[in-house]
Amino acid sequence: MKQELSSFDVYAIVRESGRYAGAYIDKFYQPAQDELLIRLRLPGEARCDLHIKLGKFFFFTKNPPTNPERPSTFAMTCRKYLSGGRVESVTQHDFDRVAEIGISRKDGTYRLIIEMFGDGNAIVVGPQGKILQPLRSESWAHRQVRAGREYVPPPERTNPFALNRGDFLARVADAAAQGRDAVRFLALDLNLGGQYAEEVALRAAVERGAQLSSLDPVVRERMFDALSSLLSEFREGKNRPCVVYRIAGEERDGFDALPCRLALYDAPGFLVEENESFLLAQASLFASLAGGCEKGGGGDAAQEAADPRQKRFDDAKGKLERQLAQQDRAVEKFLAAQVEGMRLGELIYAHYSECENILATINSARETRSWDEIKSTIKSGASAGNPLARMISGIREHDGIVAVALDGRTIELDVRRSVNENAEAAYSRAKKMRDKIEGAKRAKEASMQRMRELLKGGLDAFGKAAEKKENVQKHYWFEAYRWFISSGGNVVVAGRDAATNDRVVKKYLTERDRYIHADFNGAPSCIAKGEDHTGRPLGISDATLDEARDFGAAFSRAWGQFGSAQAYWVMPEQVSKTPGSGEFISRGSFIIRGERNYRRCPMEAAIGITELDGRKKVMGGPLSAVASMCGRYVVITPGKEDKNEFANRLARVFGVTVTEVQQALPPGGVRVTGVHGAGMEGAGGSA
């Protein structure tokens, strides 16, 4: 299962994100501790959100997660320095898991740096190169990520795109002499990572675990050809992004999103679906892993409402996934340290005589001279061209250490030890790392066993499922606004005030929808969605457009003032928030350009009880729509009965809360003109 982004992932992300250069930064959010949401406005296109789950996902979405009411300190810092800025570039640092977003503002170019390795980090860097705010402060021997410090990127690693055949074969020969195996050499020395190292080995027909020393020149050449073929797919844009699913019976679970198709997964137990871009592939995988919640919101709360054991299961699974990722990183770290120890030991033996002469000369000098005198003598000797003196790059007298340059590497020799003892000390460190590797592998196997047991037990590992209650309600996104379901099954939604008028259009109006408005100021902005309440695409019929216009007219201040009113529908591209010369647009209003499709609408509505996915909902809207969706309903026109008194009476009849009825009513007094369905006694009241 996907645990982290690779350098190849970041390469594809950066290339595909280039189309967003020129977008303007709107706002920043932090939906969770390890997640960022950046709202972008691309000229001539609808707004979109960049969703980043640090270390794991980086994709654009039109269905963002729920954001906290109060923005975090990091989100506020991003808004302060970056909101209103223009995206200049999206780049990758070397061939590392680091993406840099360049953002220009009047006072200079800022950078938002997304580090995708480890637990991930996000860092705001100012025009002078100083860190303004990191998401989390961190320290290493070679750099510090803290506010006020200059941003220093991670140490440079091998870029496989810069290797030629000669470089590759020379590195293979060097690694073979050190007893390295093929996959580890590709993963660590060439910076491919484990997944792509195994892919290159598979394409080159090299067995996993094969020692480089056992490979003849033809096979080594074949390894380079396999690597070149993989890299060419990326260079030439011929990579085929895809989502990988793990198959078990008739079930399929999201497993990985890849920037190119890998032969590793052309195997039983996996299903590979190609996608048009890696950004979309990630979005698909994220939605799959979230159980589809990414599409309609809901997230953890919806899962917990469905089964309270789900959150405990997800927390336990997430903890094990983090442990496995940490154990993988530990193995890589210990392996690199083991290789380094072996190299140092071999290097010392390869230059045995030089090391012996240096140690003997310094120990002899220590009998009659001070360290300062020895350093001065070495400096003079180096200036005079003495080969041994020129090899010495430094002395730490308090530790008894002399630093010596050998074959372009600096190694440290302990003057209190012989050459053999110094070499054996390096080998001993390598052996300790080998023991740590074995320990880390055992710990990983234990974690994997716990993961297998968790997945096998599923939710039942956390107790029996609670009996489902019939009255558990699901909240749909459109219930935050005025809404109804048309007789054709389409969702029709409208704002309740100026703020929600703005929100409903900016957030939900898409190219397959229609915009509806009554022909006077102050009427709600309505949208007839080209989809049903589950999000399934659905054509918009003439009957739905008639009902939507009736809804827009009746659920406005025209209710109680007129016997009828005109309303119209237009295409989404006719709706604009940009005023012309001399025009002014108030909050909640929009400019409509082009031809409008009018209808004279009656001041009549209905309110009833319907079911959506087995859940009882109070729905108010045009009579034809309510009659098609509700078994029990009342028909109303403008009248003198107080709206709140009517809501109280109808709530008792329907067995719902007064608030549910009030939210479904037009704005004003009512008069009941019809009652339909069983058990509606008392709903009509007095005419």
C-alpha positions as CSV (number, residue, x, y, z in Angstrom):
1,M,0.0,0.0,0.0
2,K,1.2,3.5,-0.8
3,Q,3.3,4.8,2.1
4,E,5.3,7.6,0.7
5,L,6.0,9.5,-2.5
6,S,9.1,8.6,-4.5
7,S,11.5,10.9,-6.4
8,F,9.8,9.7,-9.6
9,D,6.4,10.6,-8.2
10,V,7.7,14.2,-7.5
11,Y,9.2,14.4,-11.0
12,A,5.8,13.6,-12.5
13,I,3.9,15.9,-10.1
14,V,6.2,18.9,-10.9
15,R,5.9,18.4,-14.7
16,E,2.1,18.0,-14.6
17,S,1.7,21.0,-12.2
18,G,3.4,23.3,-14.7
19,R,0.0,24.1,-16.2
20,Y,-0.9,25.9,-13.0
21,A,1.8,28.5,-13.4
22,G,0.0,31.8,-13.6
23,A,-2.6,30.8,-11.0
24,Y,-3.3,33.1,-8.1
25,I,-3.2,32.0,-4.5
26,D,-6.5,32.5,-2.7
27,K,-6.4,30.9,0.7
28,F,-4.5,28.3,2.7
29,Y,-6.1,25.7,5.0
30,Q,-4.8,22.9,7.2
31,P,-7.6,20.2,7.4
32,A,-5.4,17.9,9.5
33,Q,-1.9,18.0,11.1
34,D,-0.3,16.4,8.0
35,E,-2.5,18.0,5.4
36,L,-2.5,21.3,3.5
37,L,-5.2,22.7,1.2
38,I,-4.2,25.6,-1.2
39,R,-7.1,27.3,-3.0
40,L,-6.0,28.5,-6.5
41,R,-7.7,30.7,-9.1
42,L,-6.5,30.1,-12.7
43,P,-7.5,32.9,-15.1
44,G,-10.4,31.8,-17.3
45,E,-11.1,28.6,-15.3
46,A,-13.0,27.6,-12.2
47,R,-11.1,27.6,-8.9
48,C,-9.4,24.4,-7.8
49,D,-7.8,23.2,-4.6
50,L,-4.3,21.7,-4.2
51,H,-4.6,18.9,-1.6
52,I,-1.3,17.8,-0.1
53,K,-1.0,15.0,2.4
54,L,2.6,15.3,3.5
55,G,4.8,12.5,2.2
56,K,1.9,10.6,0.6
57,F,-0.3,12.7,-1.8
58,F,-0.1,15.8,-3.9
59,F,-3.1,16.4,-6.2
60,F,-5.7,18.9,-7.3
61,T,-9.4,18.4,-6.3
62,K,-12.8,20.0,-6.7
63,N,-14.1,18.2,-3.6
64,P,-11.9,19.5,-0.8
65,P,-12.0,18.0,2.8
66,T,-13.8,19.8,5.6
67,N,-11.6,22.6,7.1
68,P,-11.5,23.6,10.7
69,E,-13.4,26.7,11.7
70,R,-10.3,28.4,13.1
71,P,-7.2,28.3,10.8
72,S,-3.9,27.0,12.2
73,T,-0.9,29.2,12.9
74,F,0.8,27.8,9.8
75,A,-2.2,28.4,7.6
76,M,-2.4,32.0,8.9
77,T,1.3,32.5,8.1
78,C,0.8,31.2,4.6
79,R,-2.2,33.5,4.1
80,K,-0.1,36.5,5.4
81,Y,2.8,36.0,3.1
82,L,1.5,34.1,0.1
83,S,-2.3,34.9,-0.4
84,G,-2.8,37.1,-3.5
85,G,0.5,35.9,-5.0
86,R,1.0,34.4,-8.4
87,V,2.4,31.0,-9.0
88,E,5.6,31.4,-11.0
89,S,6.9,27.9,-11.0
90,V,6.7,24.4,-9.6
91,T,10.1,22.7,-9.5
92,Q,11.9,19.7,-8.1
93,H,15.1,20.1,-6.1
94,D,17.7,18.0,-7.8
95,F,16.1,14.5,-8.1
96,D,14.9,14.5,-4.5
97,R,11.5,14.3,-2.8
98,V,11.3,18.0,-2.6
99,A,8.9,20.3,-4.5
100,E,9.3,24.1,-4.6
101,I,6.4,26.4,-5.5
102,G,7.6,29.8,-6.5
103,I,5.1,32.6,-5.7
104,S,5.6,36.2,-6.8
105,R,4.3,39.2,-4.9
106,K,5.1,42.9,-5.1
107,D,7.8,42.6,-2.5
108,G,9.6,39.7,-4.1
109,T,9.4,35.9,-4.8
110,Y,8.5,33.6,-2.0
111,R,8.8,29.8,-2.0
112,L,6.6,27.2,-0.4
113,I,8.8,24.1,-0.1
114,I,7.1,20.8,0.3
115,E,9.5,18.1,1.6
116,M,8.0,14.7,1.0
117,F,10.5,12.4,2.7
118,G,10.0,11.0,6.2
119,D,7.0,12.5,7.9
120,G,7.1,15.4,5.4
121,N,7.2,19.1,6.0
122,A,6.1,22.4,4.5
123,I,8.3,25.5,4.8
124,V,7.6,29.1,3.8
125,V,10.7,30.8,2.6
126,G,11.0,34.6,2.1
127,P,12.6,36.5,-0.8
128,Q,15.9,36.6,1.1
129,G,16.1,32.9,1.5
130,K,15.2,32.9,5.2
131,I,12.6,30.5,6.7
132,L,9.5,32.5,7.7
133,Q,7.6,29.5,9.1
134,P,8.0,25.8,9.0
135,L,5.1,23.5,9.6
136,R,7.4,21.7,12.0
137,S,10.9,22.6,13.3
138,E,13.5,20.0,12.7
139,S,17.3,19.6,13.2
140,W,20.0,17.4,11.6
141,A,23.7,17.5,11.7
142,H,23.9,19.1,8.3
143,R,21.0,21.6,8.5
144,Q,18.3,23.1,10.7
145,V,14.7,23.9,9.7
146,R,13.7,26.7,12.0
147,A,12.1,30.2,11.6
148,G,14.8,32.8,10.9
149,R,17.4,30.3,9.6
150,E,18.5,30.3,6.0
151,Y,16.8,27.4,4.1
152,V,19.3,24.7,3.3
153,P,18.0,21.8,1.1
154,P,18.8,18.1,2.0
155,P,22.2,16.8,0.9
156,E,22.6,16.3,-2.8
157,R,21.9,12.7,-4.0
158,T,22.6,10.9,-7.2
159,N,20.4,12.0,-10.2
160,P,20.0,9.0,-12.4
161,F,18.9,11.2,-15.3
162,A,22.5,12.6,-15.3
163,L,24.2,9.2,-15.6
164,N,25.7,8.0,-18.9
165,R,26.7,4.4,-19.7
166,G,30.3,4.9,-18.7
167,D,29.3,6.4,-15.3
168,F,26.9,3.6,-14.7
169,L,29.3,0.7,-15.5
170,A,32.0,2.3,-13.4
171,R,29.7,2.5,-10.4
172,V,28.6,-1.1,-11.0
173,A,32.2,-2.2,-11.0
174,D,33.0,-0.3,-7.8
175,A,29.9,-1.6,-6.0
176,A,30.6,-5.2,-7.2
177,A,34.1,-5.0,-5.7
178,Q,32.4,-4.1,-2.4
179,G,30.1,-7.1,-2.4
180,R,26.9,-5.2,-3.2
181,D,23.7,-6.8,-4.6
182,A,22.0,-5.4,-7.7
183,V,18.7,-4.1,-6.3
184,R,20.3,-2.4,-3.3
185,F,22.9,-0.8,-5.6
186,L,20.1,0.6,-7.8
187,A,17.9,1.7,-4.8
188,L,20.6,3.4,-2.7
189,D,23.6,4.2,-4.9
190,L,21.6,5.4,-7.9
191,N,18.7,6.9,-5.8
192,L,15.9,4.9,-7.5
193,G,14.2,3.8,-4.3
194,G,13.2,0.2,-3.7
195,Q,10.2,0.0,-6.0
196,Y,11.9,1.3,-9.1
197,A,15.1,-0.6,-8.4
198,E,13.1,-3.8,-8.4
199,E,11.4,-2.7,-11.7
200,V,14.7,-2.1,-13.4
201,A,16.0,-5.5,-12.2
202,L,12.8,-7.2,-13.5
203,R,13.1,-5.5,-16.9
204,A,16.7,-6.5,-17.1
205,A,15.9,-10.1,-16.1
206,V,18.2,-9.8,-13.0
207,E,17.1,-12.0,-10.0
208,R,16.3,-10.2,-6.8
209,G,19.2,-10.6,-4.5
210,A,21.7,-11.2,-7.3
211,Q,25.2,-10.0,-6.4
212,L,26.7,-7.5,-8.9
213,S,30.0,-9.5,-8.9
214,S,28.1,-12.5,-10.4
215,L,26.8,-10.5,-13.3
216,D,28.7,-10.6,-16.6
217,P,29.3,-7.5,-18.7
218,V,26.3,-8.3,-21.0
219,V,23.9,-8.3,-18.0
220,R,25.4,-5.1,-16.6
221,E,24.8,-3.5,-20.0
222,R,21.3,-4.8,-20.0
223,M,20.7,-3.2,-16.6
224,F,21.7,0.1,-18.0
225,D,19.5,-0.3,-21.0
226,A,16.5,-1.1,-18.7
227,L,17.3,1.9,-16.6
228,S,17.6,4.1,-19.7
229,S,14.2,2.8,-21.0
230,L,12.5,3.7,-17.8
231,L,14.0,7.2,-17.7
232,S,13.1,7.8,-21.3
233,E,9.5,7.2,-20.5
234,F,9.6,10.1,-18.1
235,R,11.9,12.4,-20.3
236,E,9.7,12.0,-23.4
237,G,6.4,12.2,-21.6
238,K,5.5,8.6,-22.5
239,N,5.0,7.4,-19.0
240,R,1.5,5.9,-18.4
241,P,0.1,7.0,-15.0
242,C,-2.1,4.5,-13.4
243,V,-3.9,3.3,-10.2
244,V,-3.0,-0.2,-8.8
245,Y,-5.7,-2.1,-7.0
246,R,-5.2,-5.3,-5.0
247,I,-7.8,-7.9,-5.9
248,A,-9.2,-10.4,-3.4
249,G,-12.2,-12.3,-4.7
250,E,-14.7,-9.8,-6.0
251,E,-13.3,-7.0,-3.8
252,R,-10.6,-4.5,-4.9
253,D,-8.7,-2.2,-2.7
254,G,-6.7,0.9,-3.7
255,F,-3.0,-0.1,-3.4
256,D,-0.8,2.5,-5.2
257,A,-0.8,5.4,-7.7
258,L,2.1,5.4,-10.1
259,P,3.4,7.9,-12.6
260,C,4.2,5.1,-15.0
261,R,3.1,1.5,-15.5
262,L,5.4,-1.0,-13.8
263,A,5.8,-4.6,-14.8
264,L,5.9,-5.4,-11.1
265,Y,2.1,-5.2,-11.0
266,D,1.4,-7.1,-14.2
267,A,0.9,-10.1,-11.9
268,P,-2.0,-12.1,-10.4
269,G,-3.7,-10.3,-7.5
270,F,-3.4,-6.8,-9.0
271,L,-5.5,-4.7,-11.3
272,V,-4.0,-1.8,-13.1
273,E,-6.1,1.1,-14.4
274,E,-4.4,3.7,-16.5
275,N,-5.2,7.4,-16.0
276,E,-4.7,10.5,-18.1
277,S,-2.4,12.1,-15.5
278,F,-0.6,11.2,-12.3
279,L,-2.4,14.0,-10.4
280,L,-5.7,12.4,-11.3
281,A,-4.4,8.9,-10.5
282,Q,-3.5,10.1,-7.0
283,A,-7.0,11.7,-6.6
284,S,-8.6,8.4,-7.6
285,L,-6.4,6.4,-5.1
286,F,-7.1,8.9,-2.3
287,A,-10.9,8.7,-2.9
288,S,-10.6,4.9,-2.9
289,L,-8.6,4.7,0.3
290,A,-11.0,7.2,1.9
291,G,-14.0,5.0,1.0
292,G,-15.3,7.5,-1.5
293,C,-15.6,10.3,1.1
294,E,-13.4,12.7,-1.0
295,K,-16.2,13.1,-3.5
296,G,-19.0,14.3,-1.2
297,G,-17.2,15.4,2.0
298,G,-18.2,13.7,5.2
299,G,-14.8,12.2,6.0
300,D,-14.1,10.7,9.4
301,A,-17.4,11.9,10.9
302,A,-19.4,10.0,8.2
303,Q,-17.4,6.9,8.7
304,E,-17.8,7.0,12.5
305,A,-21.5,7.6,12.2
306,A,-21.8,4.5,10.0
307,D,-19.8,2.4,12.4
308,P,-18.0,3.8,15.5
309,R,-15.4,1.0,15.2
310,Q,-14.2,2.4,11.9
311,K,-12.1,5.2,13.4
312,R,-10.4,2.8,15.9
313,F,-9.6,0.4,13.0
314,D,-8.3,3.3,10.8
315,D,-6.2,4.6,13.7
316,A,-4.7,1.2,14.3
317,K,-4.0,0.7,10.6
318,G,-2.5,4.1,10.2
319,K,-0.2,3.6,13.2
320,L,1.0,0.3,11.7
321,E,1.6,1.9,8.3
322,R,3.7,4.7,10.0
323,Q,5.7,2.0,11.9
324,L,6.3,0.1,8.6
325,A,7.4,3.3,6.9
326,Q,9.8,4.2,9.8
327,Q,11.2,0.6,9.8
328,D,11.8,0.8,6.0
329,R,13.7,4.1,6.5
330,A,15.7,2.6,9.4
331,V,16.8,-0.4,7.2
332,E,17.9,2.0,4.4
333,K,19.8,4.2,6.9
334,F,21.5,1.2,8.6
335,L,22.3,-0.3,5.2
336,A,23.9,3.0,4.0
337,A,26.0,3.1,7.2
338,Q,27.0,-0.5,6.7
339,V,28.1,0.2,3.1
340,E,30.0,3.2,4.3
341,G,31.9,1.3,7.0
342,M,32.9,-1.4,4.5
343,R,34.1,1.2,2.0
344,L,36.2,3.0,4.6
345,G,37.8,-0.3,5.7
346,E,38.6,-1.2,2.2
347,L,39.9,2.3,1.4
348,I,42.3,2.1,4.4
349,Y,43.7,-1.3,3.3
350,A,43.9,0.0,-0.3
351,H,46.2,2.8,0.9
352,Y,47.9,0.8,3.6
353,S,51.4,2.1,3.1
354,E,50.4,5.8,3.0
355,C,48.3,5.5,6.1
356,E,51.1,3.6,7.9
357,N,53.6,6.3,7.0
358,I,51.3,9.1,8.1
359,L,50.6,7.5,11.5
360,A,54.2,6.6,12.1
361,T,55.4,10.1,11.2
362,I,52.9,11.9,13.4
363,N,53.5,9.5,16.4
364,S,57.2,10.0,16.0
365,A,56.8,13.8,15.9
366,R,54.5,13.7,19.0
367,E,57.5,12.5,21.1
368,T,59.4,15.8,20.7
369,R,56.9,18.4,19.3
370,S,53.6,20.0,20.3
371,W,50.5,19.6,18.2
372,D,50.8,23.2,17.0
373,E,54.3,22.5,15.8
374,I,53.2,19.3,14.0
375,K,50.3,21.2,12.3
376,S,52.7,24.0,11.2
377,T,55.2,21.4,9.8
378,I,52.4,19.6,7.9
379,K,51.3,22.9,6.4
380,S,54.8,23.8,5.3
381,G,55.3,20.3,3.9
382,A,52.0,20.5,1.9
383,S,53.1,23.9,0.5
384,A,56.4,22.4,-0.5
385,G,54.7,19.5,-2.3
386,N,55.2,16.7,0.1
387,P,52.7,14.0,-1.0
388,L,52.0,12.7,2.5
389,A,51.5,16.2,4.0
390,R,49.2,17.1,1.1
391,M,47.0,14.1,2.0
392,I,46.4,15.4,5.6
393,S,43.4,17.8,5.6
394,G,43.1,18.3,9.3
395,I,43.9,17.3,12.9
396,R,41.6,17.1,16.0
397,E,44.3,16.8,18.6
398,H,41.9,16.4,21.6
399,D,40.4,13.3,20.0
400,G,43.7,12.0,18.5
401,I,42.2,12.1,15.0
402,V,43.9,12.9,11.7
403,A,41.7,13.5,8.6
404,V,43.3,12.1,5.5
405,A,42.1,12.5,1.8
406,L,42.1,9.1,0.0
407,D,40.7,8.8,-3.6
408,G,38.5,11.9,-3.2
409,R,37.1,10.8,0.2
410,T,38.1,12.1,3.6
411,I,38.6,9.4,6.3
412,E,39.5,9.8,9.9
413,L,42.4,7.8,11.4
414,D,43.0,7.4,15.1
415,V,46.7,8.0,15.8
416,R,46.5,5.8,18.8
417,R,45.7,2.8,16.6
418,S,47.6,0.9,13.9
419,V,46.4,0.8,10.3
420,N,44.9,-2.6,10.9
421,E,43.1,-1.4,14.0
422,N,41.7,1.6,12.1
423,A,40.4,-0.6,9.3
424,E,39.0,-3.1,11.7
425,A,37.2,-0.4,13.6
426,A,35.5,0.6,10.3
427,Y,34.6,-3.0,9.6
428,S,33.3,-3.3,13.2
429,R,30.9,-0.4,12.7
430,A,29.7,-2.0,9.5
431,K,29.1,-5.3,11.4
432,K,27.1,-3.4,14.1
433,M,25.0,-1.9,11.3
434,R,24.4,-5.4,9.9
435,D,23.1,-6.5,13.3
436,K,20.8,-3.4,13.4
437,I,19.5,-4.2,9.9
438,E,18.5,-7.7,11.1
439,G,16.9,-6.3,14.2
440,A,14.9,-3.7,12.1
441,K,13.9,-6.5,9.7
442,R,12.6,-8.6,12.6
443,A,10.7,-5.6,13.9
444,K,9.2,-5.0,10.5
445,E,8.1,-8.6,10.1
446,A,6.4,-8.3,13.5
447,S,4.6,-5.1,12.4
448,M,3.6,-6.8,9.1
449,Q,2.2,-9.8,11.1
450,R,0.2,-7.4,13.3
451,M,-1.1,-5.7,10.1
452,R,-2.1,-9.1,8.6
453,E,-4.0,-9.9,11.8
454,L,-5.6,-6.5,11.8
455,L,-6.8,-6.8,8.2
456,K,-8.0,-10.4,8.7
457,G,-10.0,-9.4,11.8
458,G,-11.3,-6.2,10.3
459,L,-13.8,-4.2,12.3
460,D,-14.7,-7.3,14.4
461,A,-11.3,-7.0,16.1
462,F,-12.8,-4.0,17.9
463,G,-15.9,-5.7,19.2
464,K,-19.3,-6.6,17.7
465,A,-21.0,-4.1,15.5
466,A,-23.7,-2.0,17.2
467,E,-27.2,-2.5,16.0
468,K,-28.0,0.2,13.4
469,K,-30.6,2.7,14.5
470,E,-33.3,3.5,12.1
471,N,-33.2,7.2,12.9
472,V,-29.5,7.7,12.0
473,Q,-29.4,10.6,9.6
474,K,-27.0,11.2,6.7
475,H,-26.3,14.8,5.9
476,Y,-26.0,15.7,2.3
477,W,-23.9,18.6,1.1
478,F,-27.0,20.4,-0.4
479,E,-28.8,20.4,2.9
480,A,-26.7,23.4,3.9
481,Y,-28.8,25.4,1.4
482,R,-32.4,25.5,0.1
483,W,-32.9,22.4,-2.0
484,F,-35.3,19.9,-3.6
485,I,-35.1,16.9,-5.8
486,S,-36.8,17.4,-9.2
487,S,-39.3,15.0,-10.7
488,G,-36.4,14.0,-13.0
489,G,-34.2,13.1,-10.0
490,N,-31.8,16.2,-10.3
491,V,-30.6,18.1,-7.2
492,V,-31.7,21.7,-7.3
493,V,-30.1,24.0,-4.8
494,A,-30.4,27.7,-3.9
495,G,-28.8,30.2,-1.5
496,R,-30.5,31.3,1.7
497,D,-28.9,34.8,1.8
498,A,-26.2,36.9,0.1
499,A,-23.3,34.8,1.5
500,T,-24.7,31.4,0.5
501,N,-25.8,32.8,-2.9
502,D,-22.1,33.6,-3.5
503,R,-20.9,30.2,-2.1
504,V,-23.4,28.0,-3.9
505,V,-22.4,29.5,-7.3
506,K,-18.7,29.7,-6.7
507,K,-18.4,26.2,-5.2
508,Y,-21.0,24.1,-7.0
509,L,-21.9,25.6,-10.5
510,T,-20.2,23.4,-13.1
511,E,-20.4,23.2,-16.9
512,R,-23.1,20.5,-16.9
513,D,-25.4,22.6,-14.6
514,R,-27.9,25.4,-15.2
515,Y,-28.2,28.7,-13.4
516,I,-31.7,30.0,-12.4
517,H,-32.8,33.3,-11.0
518,A,-36.1,35.2,-10.6
519,D,-36.3,38.4,-12.5
520,F,-35.9,40.9,-9.6
521,N,-33.2,41.9,-7.1
522,G,-32.9,39.9,-3.9
523,A,-34.0,36.6,-5.4
524,P,-31.9,33.5,-4.5
525,S,-29.3,32.1,-6.9
526,C,-30.4,28.6,-7.9
527,I,-28.5,25.8,-9.6
528,A,-30.1,22.8,-11.3
529,K,-27.4,20.2,-11.0
530,G,-26.6,17.8,-13.8
531,E,-26.5,14.9,-11.2
532,D,-28.7,13.1,-8.7
533,H,-28.3,13.2,-4.9
534,T,-25.5,10.5,-5.0
535,G,-23.4,12.5,-7.5
536,R,-24.3,10.3,-10.5
537,P,-24.4,12.3,-13.8
538,L,-27.9,13.0,-15.0
539,G,-29.3,15.0,-17.9
540,I,-31.4,18.1,-17.1
541,S,-35.0,17.9,-18.6
542,D,-37.3,20.7,-19.5
543,A,-39.6,19.6,-16.6
544,T,-36.6,20.1,-14.2
545,L,-35.9,23.5,-15.6
546,D,-39.6,24.5,-15.1
547,E,-39.5,23.3,-11.5
548,A,-36.3,25.0,-10.8
549,R,-37.6,28.4,-12.1
550,D,-40.8,27.9,-10.0
551,F,-38.6,27.2,-7.0
552,G,-36.5,30.3,-7.6
553,A,-39.5,32.5,-7.8
554,A,-41.6,31.0,-5.0
555,F,-38.7,30.8,-2.5
556,S,-38.0,34.5,-2.7
557,R,-39.4,37.7,-1.3
558,A,-42.0,37.6,-4.2
559,W,-43.9,35.1,-1.9
560,G,-46.7,37.1,-0.3
561,Q,-46.2,40.1,-2.6
562,F,-47.2,38.9,-6.1
563,G,-49.5,36.3,-7.5
564,S,-46.8,35.2,-9.9
565,A,-43.3,36.1,-11.0
566,Q,-40.9,35.6,-13.9
567,A,-37.8,33.5,-13.6
568,Y,-35.1,32.4,-16.1
569,W,-32.4,29.9,-16.7
570,V,-29.0,30.4,-18.4
571,M,-25.9,28.4,-19.1
572,P,-23.0,28.5,-16.6
573,E,-20.7,30.4,-18.9
574,Q,-23.2,33.3,-19.0
575,V,-22.7,33.9,-15.2
576,S,-20.0,36.2,-14.1
577,K,-18.8,38.0,-11.0
578,T,-16.9,40.6,-13.1
579,P,-18.8,43.9,-13.6
580,G,-18.6,45.9,-16.8
581,S,-17.5,49.5,-16.9
582,G,-19.7,51.6,-14.6
583,E,-21.4,48.5,-13.1
584,F,-21.4,47.5,-9.4
585,I,-21.9,44.0,-8.1
586,S,-23.2,43.6,-4.6
587,R,-22.5,40.5,-2.5
588,G,-24.6,37.5,-3.6
589,S,-25.2,39.0,-7.0
590,F,-23.9,38.0,-10.5
591,I,-23.8,39.5,-14.0
592,I,-25.8,37.6,-16.6
593,R,-24.7,38.1,-20.2
594,G,-26.6,36.8,-23.2
595,E,-30.1,35.4,-23.8
596,R,-32.3,34.3,-20.9
597,N,-34.9,31.6,-20.9
598,Y,-38.0,33.0,-19.1
599,R,-41.1,31.4,-17.5
600,R,-44.0,32.9,-15.6
601,C,-44.1,31.1,-12.3
602,P,-47.0,30.6,-9.8
603,M,-46.7,31.5,-6.1
604,E,-47.3,27.9,-5.0
605,A,-45.2,25.3,-3.2
606,A,-45.5,22.0,-1.4
607,I,-43.8,20.4,1.5
608,G,-43.6,16.7,2.3
609,I,-41.7,13.7,3.6
610,T,-39.3,11.8,1.2
611,E,-36.6,9.2,1.6
612,L,-33.1,9.5,0.3
613,D,-31.1,6.3,0.7
614,G,-33.6,5.0,3.2
615,R,-33.4,8.2,5.4
616,K,-36.3,10.4,6.1
617,K,-36.0,14.0,4.8
618,V,-38.3,17.0,4.8
619,M,-38.5,18.5,1.3
620,G,-40.0,21.7,0.2
621,G,-40.3,22.8,-3.5
622,P,-42.6,23.0,-6.6
623,L,-45.8,20.9,-6.4
624,S,-44.9,18.5,-9.3
625,A,-41.5,17.7,-7.7
626,V,-42.8,17.1,-4.2
627,A,-45.7,15.0,-5.5
628,S,-43.3,12.8,-7.4
629,M,-40.9,12.4,-4.4
630,C,-43.2,12.4,-1.4
631,G,-46.0,10.0,-0.3
632,R,-47.3,12.6,2.2
633,Y,-47.3,16.3,1.5
634,V,-49.3,19.6,1.8
635,V,-49.8,22.2,-0.8
636,I,-49.4,25.9,0.2
637,T,-49.8,29.4,-1.2
638,P,-49.1,32.8,0.3
639,G,-51.5,33.4,3.2
640,K,-52.0,34.8,6.7
641,E,-51.1,31.9,8.9
642,D,-47.8,32.5,10.7
643,K,-45.0,30.4,9.2
644,N,-43.7,29.3,12.6
645,E,-47.1,28.1,13.9
646,F,-47.6,26.1,10.7
647,A,-44.1,24.6,11.1
648,N,-45.0,23.5,14.6
649,R,-48.2,21.8,13.5
650,L,-46.6,20.1,10.5
651,A,-43.6,18.9,12.5
652,R,-46.0,17.0,14.8
653,V,-47.7,15.4,11.9
654,F,-44.5,14.4,10.1
655,G,-42.7,13.4,13.3
656,V,-39.7,15.6,12.6
657,T,-38.2,18.7,14.3
658,V,-39.7,22.2,13.8
659,T,-36.3,23.4,12.4
660,E,-36.4,20.8,9.6
661,V,-39.9,22.1,8.5
662,Q,-38.9,25.8,8.9
663,Q,-35.9,25.3,6.6
664,A,-38.1,23.8,3.9
665,L,-40.7,26.6,3.8
666,P,-40.9,29.7,1.7
667,P,-40.2,33.1,3.4
668,G,-43.6,34.3,4.7
669,G,-47.1,33.4,5.9
670,V,-48.9,30.4,4.3
671,R,-52.3,29.1,3.4
672,V,-52.9,25.3,3.0
673,T,-54.7,24.5,-0.2
674,G,-54.3,20.7,-0.3
675,V,-53.3,17.7,1.9
676,H,-52.2,14.4,0.4
677,G,-51.4,11.0,1.9
678,A,-52.3,8.9,5.0
679,G,-51.9,10.1,8.5
680,M,-52.1,13.8,7.6
681,E,-55.0,14.7,9.9
682,G,-54.3,18.1,11.5
683,A,-51.9,19.2,8.7
684,G,-54.4,21.4,7.0
685,G,-55.5,23.5,10.0
686,S,-57.9,26.3,9.1
687,A,-57.9,27.6,5.6
